[in-house]
Amino acid sequence: MASNMTRFNPLSEIARMEPFRSVEDLFREFSLIPAFRHMQAEPRIRTEITETDQAYLVKAEIPGVKKEDIKISVEGNRVSVNAEVKEEKEEKSTGTVYSERYYGQQSRSFTLPQEVDDAKAEAKYENGLLMLTLPKKAGTGAKQLSVQ
C-alpha cells in the first residue's frame, strides 16, 4: 500500500532560496512591483565568451559608453570589465521641461579555465560592442593523462 504522505522538512523553504543570487537581480525584480514599474532598470554588460585553441574571444555589449570610460583588468585567469555610464535625457513641451540624469558604474567579472597571456591581450570598442582577444598563456592548460 503506497502512502501519499510527505515527510515534513522544516528546512525545505530555506533549500528553495538561491543563496548565490546577486543583489542586483533582487533590485531588478522591483520593476515588477506596480509602484516601481515606471523606474528603468540599470543596464547590464551582456557577454558572450567563445574559446579557440589559442585564445578566448569575448564580446561585451556596453552601449552608450565612451571607450575612455571602460577599464579592463586581467589577473591570471580572472577578467574584469568596468564601465562608467553617463546618461542624460531632456524633454521640452509647452511650458514644461523634463530632465533626467543617470551616472553609475557597470561591471562584469568572470573566471576563465586557463590563464591569459595579458601581454598579448587586445581590446577594441566600436558601436557599443567591446571585443576582447585574450590569448591563452602557454603551458598553463589542463593536461590529459593516459591510463595505463
N, C-alpha and C positions, 0 to 999 in steps of 0.2 A: 504494500500500500504506500503510495507516494504522498509526501507531505507538501502542502502548499505554503508552509510557514517559512518565513525568512528569519534567520538569527539576527537579533538586534546588535548593531555595531555602533557604539557611541562616537567612533572616530570617522564614520562614513562621510559626514558633512565636511570634515577637515580634509579628507582624502580627495574630495572633489575640487578643492581650491587649487589654483595654479600658483604655486609659490614663486615661480620664476617669471611670471608675467610682469612686464615693465610698468612702472608708474605712468609712463607716457600713454600706454594703451588704456589705462584706467581713466585718465583725464579725457582721452579721445571719446570714450563712451558717454561722457557728459552731454555730447551733442544729441544723444537720443532722448534726453530729458527735455520736455517742452520748453521750460524756461531758458535752457541753454541752446536751443535749436538755431537761433539766429547767429550764434557765435561761430566763427570759422575756425576749424582745427588748424594747428600749426602744420605746415607741410613737412614731409619726411624725405630723407635721402633714400631713394629706392635703388637697390643694387642688383647687378647680375654678374656672377663670377663664373668664368669658364677656365678650364685648365688644358694646357697642351703639354707635351713632353718637356719643353724648355721653360715655360712661364705660366703665370696666372694672368688672365685678362679680366679687368674689372670695368664695368660700365656703371656709372652712378648718375642718376638724374638729380640735378641741382638747379632747377630753373630760377631765373631772376637774380642770380648772384654774379658778381664780378669775379673774374679769376684771381684778382688780388686779395679777395676775401676768403679764399679757400686755402686751408692748411692741411697737408698730408704728412703723416709720420709713419715710418716703418721701423719696427724694432724686432729683429729676428723673423718670426712668422706672424706677428701681430701688426695689423694695418689700421690706422685711424684716419678718418676724413672729417674735418671740421669746417663749417662754413658760417659766415656771418651774414644774416639775412636782413635786408632793409627794404621795407615795402611802404609806399605812401600812396594814398588814394585821396582825390578831392573831387567832389561833385558840386556843381553850382546849378541852382534853378532860381526861379524868380523869388528874390528876397531871402533865399536860404542857402547857406554854404555848409557843406558836409565835408569833413576832413578826418581821415583815419591814418594812423601810422603804426607800423609794426617793426620792431627791432628785436632780434634774437639770434640765438645760436642753434645750428643743427649739427648733429654729429652722428657718426656711424663707425663702429669698430668691429673688426672680425679677425678671427684667427685662421690662418691657412695651414694645411697639413705639413708644409715644408717651409724652411726658412727662405727669405727673399734676399737676393743679391741687391742691396739698396744702392750700390754704386752704379748699377746699370738700369735701375728702375726709371720709368718715364711717365709723365703725366701731361695730358692735353685736355683743354676745356674749350668747347665750342657749342654754341646754341643750347646751353643748359645741360649738356652732356659731358661728364668728366670721364675720360678714358685713361686707365692705368695699365701699363705693361710692367709686370713685376716678375723679372726673371728668377728662376729657382737657383738657390745657391748650390754649387757643385758639392757633392759628397755628403749632403745632409739628408738625403731622401731615405725612405724606408728600404730595407734590404730584404730580398726574398731568400729564404733558406731552403735548400732541397733536403728532403727527408731521405735518410739512408737506411 
